[in-house]
Amino acid sequence: MSSYTSDKQGILTGSCLPMDQEPEILSLRPDRFEDYVGQSEVVEALKIAIEAALQREEPVDHILFHGPPGLGKTTLAHIIANEMGGNLTATSGPSLEKGGDLIGILTHLEDRDILFIDEIHRTPKIVEEFLYPAMEDFAVDFVFDKGVHARSHRYRLSRFTLVGATTRVGLLSAPLRDRFGIFRSLDFYNETDLSKIIRRSASLLKVAIDDEGANELSSRSRGTPRIVNRLLKRVRDYAQVRADGMITKNIVEAALALEGVDEKGLTDLDRRYLKTIIEFYKGGPVGIEAIAATLQEETDTLVDVVEPYLLKIGFATRTSSGRKASEAAYKHLGFDFQKSMF
């Protein structure tokens, strides 16, 4: 299981939650590239790679996606499997506890199948070593007996494609990283693309939303499609119970006020993170371990889930001596920047 935790609203999370596997959520996931919104350069590169592989009747090169959670890494793995005409087998690094777990998966893959490993940077070293020959030679090596009687047997695998996803590409070992043929970084979405996603999801959910409502919701979704779809469901519920079912800007504002999401998309955990730096540590710099201890949160949660967006919008900065809150963060939270500095 992932070590990431979510905030009390359940909006921020580093990995898929059970609700993500519900049919309603899965129905919002595009199946083909033509339905996928955003990440245009990544999509174009993948289209070319897949078309070339299909023309050669080969599997596409192993692919590594990296970036903050919720930006579409899992969705892209599903699309790649569909475009290649293969099946998708999904797992995660922490769930592969021993080599036998991985071998059992690898030996059941067929030609052009996709093996998707989420949080691949957390794959145990002993399991990772089985990936090397599997990725390079499409084979796994078994060792029988021990000592002078030891002998090795190589088992040939079907020609599959490994798709890895990580929020911390720097934690991947060099031997594993070098075996990926395609590296792609996913970045936060702009509000225009998020509005397109909202309209598509609203259509699938059979809920009406006007342009102002879509724009307001997109501006509060942290540049993340996963969060946009979760917030859309909460706003839909509010509109259904407290209004006539139509999602407008006022409905979005009222619904997200209950969720603790402000106009910048910050949640209670984001605000507590920034207030901790400002109030306890005079704006920083302060080490991430100290912040985590003060908040009683996991360090991984802050590094992988909270900080990327705050860094993106300029509310926090990382320095060699620790984290600092920016002047924009002071103003957003209602603190006087000059007075707080002394």
C-alpha positions as CSV (number, residue, x, y, z in Angstrom):
1,M,0.0,0.0,0.0
2,S,1.1,3.5,-0.6
3,S,2.5,5.5,2.3
4,Y,0.7,8.6,1.0
5,T,-2.2,9.8,3.0
6,S,-5.0,12.1,2.0
7,D,-6.2,15.3,3.7
8,K,-9.4,15.2,5.7
9,Q,-11.5,16.1,2.6
10,G,-10.1,13.2,0.7
11,I,-9.2,15.5,-2.2
12,L,-5.4,15.2,-2.1
13,T,-3.9,11.8,-2.4
14,G,-0.7,10.3,-3.9
15,S,-2.3,7.1,-5.3
16,C,-5.7,5.8,-6.5
17,L,-8.3,5.5,-3.8
18,P,-11.1,2.8,-3.8
19,M,-13.5,5.4,-5.2
20,D,-11.3,5.6,-8.3
21,Q,-12.1,2.0,-9.1
22,E,-15.8,2.5,-9.0
23,P,-17.5,2.2,-12.5
24,E,-18.6,5.8,-12.4
25,I,-15.0,7.0,-12.1
26,L,-13.7,4.5,-14.6
27,S,-16.3,5.7,-17.1
28,L,-14.7,9.2,-17.0
29,R,-11.3,7.8,-18.1
30,P,-10.7,8.1,-21.8
31,D,-10.0,5.0,-23.8
32,R,-8.3,6.5,-26.8
33,F,-5.9,9.4,-27.5
34,E,-8.6,11.3,-29.4
35,D,-10.6,11.6,-26.1
36,Y,-7.5,12.5,-24.0
37,V,-7.2,16.2,-23.1
38,G,-4.0,18.0,-22.4
39,Q,-0.3,16.9,-22.3
40,S,-0.2,17.4,-26.1
41,E,3.5,16.9,-26.6
42,V,3.5,13.7,-24.6
43,V,0.5,12.4,-26.5
44,E,2.0,13.2,-29.9
45,A,5.2,11.5,-29.0
46,L,3.3,8.4,-27.8
47,K,1.2,8.3,-31.0
48,I,4.3,8.3,-33.2
49,A,6.0,5.6,-31.1
50,I,2.9,3.4,-31.1
51,E,2.3,3.8,-34.8
52,A,5.9,3.0,-35.6
53,A,5.8,-0.1,-33.4
54,L,2.6,-1.4,-34.9
55,Q,4.1,-1.0,-38.4
56,R,7.1,-3.0,-37.4
57,E,4.8,-5.5,-35.5
58,E,6.9,-4.9,-32.4
59,P,6.0,-3.9,-28.9
60,V,6.5,-0.2,-28.2
61,D,9.6,0.7,-26.1
62,H,9.3,0.6,-22.3
63,I,7.9,3.9,-21.1
64,L,8.5,5.9,-17.9
65,F,6.1,8.6,-16.8
66,H,7.0,10.9,-14.0
67,G,5.3,13.9,-12.4
68,P,2.9,14.7,-9.6
69,P,0.0,12.4,-8.8
70,G,-3.3,12.6,-10.5
71,L,-2.1,13.9,-13.9
72,G,-3.0,10.9,-16.0
73,K,-0.2,8.4,-15.8
74,T,-2.5,5.5,-15.2
75,T,-4.9,6.7,-17.8
76,L,-2.1,6.9,-20.4
77,A,-1.2,3.3,-19.6
78,H,-4.8,2.2,-20.3
79,I,-4.8,4.1,-23.6
80,I,-1.4,2.6,-24.7
81,A,-2.8,-0.9,-24.1
82,N,-5.9,-0.1,-26.1
83,E,-3.9,1.5,-29.0
84,M,-1.5,-1.5,-29.0
85,G,-4.4,-4.0,-29.0
86,G,-3.0,-5.7,-25.8
87,N,-4.2,-6.3,-22.3
88,L,-3.2,-4.2,-19.3
89,T,-1.9,-5.7,-16.1
90,A,-1.6,-3.1,-13.3
91,T,0.4,-3.4,-10.1
92,S,2.5,-1.1,-7.9
93,G,6.1,-1.2,-6.6
94,P,5.2,-1.7,-2.9
95,S,2.9,-4.7,-3.7
96,L,5.8,-6.6,-5.4
97,E,7.3,-7.9,-2.2
98,K,9.4,-10.8,-3.6
99,G,10.7,-12.0,-7.0
100,G,8.0,-14.7,-7.3
101,D,5.3,-12.0,-7.3
102,L,6.8,-10.4,-10.4
103,I,7.7,-13.6,-12.2
104,G,4.1,-14.8,-11.8
105,I,2.9,-11.6,-13.6
106,L,5.5,-11.7,-16.3
107,T,5.0,-15.3,-17.3
108,H,1.3,-14.6,-17.9
109,L,1.8,-11.6,-20.2
110,E,1.3,-12.1,-24.0
111,D,2.7,-10.3,-27.0
112,R,2.0,-6.5,-26.9
113,D,0.5,-6.7,-23.4
114,I,1.2,-3.7,-21.1
115,L,2.6,-4.2,-17.6
116,F,1.9,-1.0,-15.6
117,I,3.8,-0.5,-12.3
118,D,2.8,2.5,-10.3
119,E,5.2,3.9,-7.8
120,I,7.9,2.0,-9.5
121,H,10.6,3.8,-7.5
122,R,9.4,1.8,-4.4
123,T,10.0,-1.6,-6.0
124,P,12.2,-3.7,-3.7
125,K,15.8,-4.1,-5.0
126,I,15.6,-7.9,-5.2
127,V,12.4,-7.6,-7.4
128,E,14.0,-4.9,-9.5
129,E,16.8,-7.2,-10.5
130,F,14.3,-9.6,-12.1
131,L,13.1,-6.6,-14.3
132,Y,16.5,-6.1,-15.9
133,P,16.6,-9.2,-18.1
134,A,12.8,-9.1,-18.6
135,M,13.0,-5.5,-20.0
136,E,16.2,-6.0,-22.0
137,D,16.0,-9.6,-23.3
138,F,12.3,-10.6,-22.5
139,A,13.5,-13.4,-20.3
140,V,13.8,-14.2,-16.6
141,D,16.6,-16.3,-15.1
142,F,15.9,-19.0,-12.5
143,V,18.6,-20.4,-10.3
144,F,18.2,-24.0,-9.0
145,D,20.1,-25.5,-6.1
146,K,22.9,-23.8,-4.3
147,G,26.7,-23.8,-4.1
148,V,28.6,-26.1,-6.5
149,H,25.3,-27.6,-7.7
150,A,23.7,-24.3,-8.6
151,R,22.5,-24.0,-12.2
152,S,20.6,-21.4,-14.1
153,H,17.7,-21.7,-16.5
154,R,16.4,-18.9,-18.7
155,Y,12.7,-18.7,-19.3
156,R,11.6,-16.7,-22.4
157,L,8.8,-14.2,-22.0
158,S,6.4,-12.7,-24.5
159,R,7.4,-9.4,-26.0
160,F,5.6,-6.9,-23.6
161,T,5.9,-3.3,-22.8
162,L,6.6,-2.0,-19.2
163,V,5.0,1.3,-18.3
164,G,6.3,2.7,-15.1
165,A,5.0,5.7,-13.2
166,T,6.7,7.6,-10.5
167,T,6.4,10.8,-8.6
168,R,10.2,10.8,-7.7
169,V,12.2,9.9,-10.8
170,G,15.4,10.7,-8.9
171,L,14.8,7.7,-6.6
172,L,14.9,5.2,-9.5
173,S,18.2,3.3,-9.7
174,A,20.3,4.1,-12.7
175,P,20.2,0.5,-14.1
176,L,16.4,0.5,-14.1
177,R,16.1,4.1,-15.4
178,D,18.4,3.4,-18.3
179,R,16.3,0.5,-19.5
180,F,13.4,2.7,-20.4
181,G,13.3,3.8,-24.0
182,I,10.8,6.6,-23.6
183,F,10.9,9.2,-20.8
184,R,8.0,11.6,-20.4
185,S,7.2,14.2,-17.7
186,L,3.6,15.1,-17.0
187,D,3.0,18.7,-15.9
188,F,0.0,20.4,-14.2
189,Y,-2.9,21.2,-16.6
190,N,-3.9,24.7,-17.5
191,E,-7.4,25.9,-16.8
192,T,-8.5,25.7,-20.5
193,D,-7.8,22.0,-20.6
194,L,-9.3,21.4,-17.2
195,S,-12.5,23.1,-18.4
196,K,-12.6,20.7,-21.4
197,I,-12.3,17.8,-19.0
198,I,-15.0,19.2,-16.8
199,R,-17.4,19.5,-19.7
200,R,-16.6,16.0,-20.9
201,S,-17.1,14.5,-17.4
202,A,-20.3,16.5,-16.8
203,S,-21.7,15.1,-20.1
204,L,-20.8,11.5,-19.0
205,L,-22.3,12.1,-15.6
206,K,-25.4,13.7,-17.2
207,V,-25.1,16.9,-15.2
208,A,-25.6,20.5,-16.6
209,I,-22.8,23.0,-16.0
210,D,-22.5,26.5,-17.5
211,D,-19.2,28.1,-18.7
212,E,-18.7,30.2,-15.6
213,G,-19.2,27.2,-13.4
214,A,-16.7,25.2,-15.4
215,N,-14.2,28.0,-15.3
216,E,-14.6,28.4,-11.5
217,L,-14.2,24.7,-10.9
218,S,-11.1,24.5,-13.1
219,S,-9.4,27.3,-11.3
220,R,-9.9,25.5,-8.0
221,S,-8.7,22.0,-9.1
222,R,-4.9,22.4,-8.6
223,G,-4.2,21.8,-12.3
224,T,-5.1,18.1,-11.7
225,P,-7.7,16.0,-13.7
226,R,-8.1,13.5,-10.8
227,I,-9.1,16.4,-8.4
228,V,-11.3,18.0,-11.0
229,N,-13.4,14.9,-11.4
230,R,-13.7,14.4,-7.6
231,L,-14.7,18.0,-7.1
232,L,-17.2,17.8,-9.9
233,K,-18.9,14.9,-8.1
234,R,-19.2,16.9,-4.9
235,V,-20.5,20.0,-6.7
236,R,-23.0,17.8,-8.6
237,D,-24.3,16.5,-5.2
238,Y,-24.6,20.0,-3.8
239,A,-26.4,21.2,-7.0
240,Q,-28.8,18.3,-6.8
241,V,-29.7,18.8,-3.1
242,R,-29.5,22.5,-2.6
243,A,-30.3,23.8,-6.1
244,D,-32.1,22.8,-9.3
245,G,-29.2,20.5,-10.5
246,M,-27.6,23.2,-12.7
247,I,-24.0,23.9,-11.8
248,T,-23.2,27.6,-11.8
249,K,-20.3,29.7,-10.4
250,N,-22.3,30.4,-7.2
251,I,-23.0,26.7,-6.8
252,V,-19.3,25.8,-7.2
253,E,-18.3,28.5,-4.7
254,A,-20.8,27.3,-2.1
255,A,-20.1,23.6,-2.6
256,L,-16.3,23.9,-2.4
257,A,-16.6,26.1,0.7
258,L,-18.0,23.1,2.4
259,E,-15.1,21.0,1.1
260,G,-12.6,23.5,2.4
261,V,-11.2,24.3,-1.0
262,D,-10.5,28.0,-1.5
263,E,-10.3,30.1,-4.7
264,K,-6.7,29.0,-5.4
265,G,-7.5,25.3,-4.9
266,L,-5.8,25.1,-1.5
267,T,-7.1,22.6,1.0
268,D,-6.9,22.7,4.8
269,L,-3.7,20.7,4.6
270,D,-2.1,23.2,2.2
271,R,-3.1,26.1,4.4
272,R,-1.8,24.4,7.6
273,Y,1.5,23.6,5.8
274,L,2.0,27.3,4.9
275,K,0.8,28.6,8.3
276,T,3.3,26.2,10.0
277,I,6.1,27.8,8.0
278,I,4.9,31.3,8.7
279,E,3.8,31.1,12.3
280,F,6.1,28.5,13.8
281,Y,9.3,29.2,11.7
282,K,8.9,32.9,10.8
283,G,8.5,32.1,7.1
284,G,11.5,29.7,6.8
285,P,13.8,28.3,5.8
286,V,12.8,25.2,7.6
287,G,13.5,21.5,7.0
288,I,10.7,19.3,5.6
289,E,11.1,16.9,8.6
290,A,10.4,19.7,11.0
291,I,7.2,20.7,9.1
292,A,6.0,17.1,8.9
293,A,6.6,16.7,12.7
294,T,4.7,19.8,13.5
295,L,1.8,18.9,11.2
296,Q,1.9,15.2,12.3
297,E,1.9,14.2,8.7
298,E,4.1,11.8,6.6
299,T,7.0,13.5,4.9
300,D,6.1,11.7,1.7
301,T,2.7,13.3,1.7
302,L,4.1,16.8,1.9
303,V,6.8,16.2,-0.7
304,D,4.8,14.3,-3.3
305,V,1.2,15.6,-2.8
306,V,1.3,19.1,-1.2
307,E,4.5,20.8,-2.3
308,P,4.4,20.3,-6.1
309,Y,1.3,22.5,-6.5
310,L,2.5,25.1,-4.0
311,L,5.8,25.3,-5.7
312,K,4.1,25.6,-9.1
313,I,1.9,28.6,-8.1
314,G,4.8,30.2,-6.2
315,F,3.5,30.0,-2.7
316,A,6.5,28.0,-1.4
317,T,10.1,27.7,-2.4
318,R,12.8,25.1,-1.8
319,T,16.3,26.3,-0.8
320,S,19.4,24.5,0.2
321,S,18.6,25.3,3.9
322,G,14.9,24.3,3.7
323,R,11.4,25.5,2.7
324,K,10.2,29.1,2.7
325,A,6.8,30.7,2.3
326,S,6.6,33.4,-0.4
327,E,5.2,36.8,-0.2
328,A,2.2,35.6,-2.3
329,A,1.5,33.0,0.4
330,Y,1.5,35.6,3.1
331,K,-0.9,37.8,1.2
332,H,-3.2,34.9,0.4
333,L,-3.5,33.8,4.0
334,G,-3.9,37.3,5.3
335,F,-0.5,37.8,6.9
336,D,1.5,41.0,6.7
337,F,4.7,40.0,4.9
338,Q,7.0,42.7,6.4
339,K,5.7,42.2,10.0
340,S,6.0,38.4,9.7
341,M,9.6,38.7,8.6
342,F,10.8,40.3,11.9
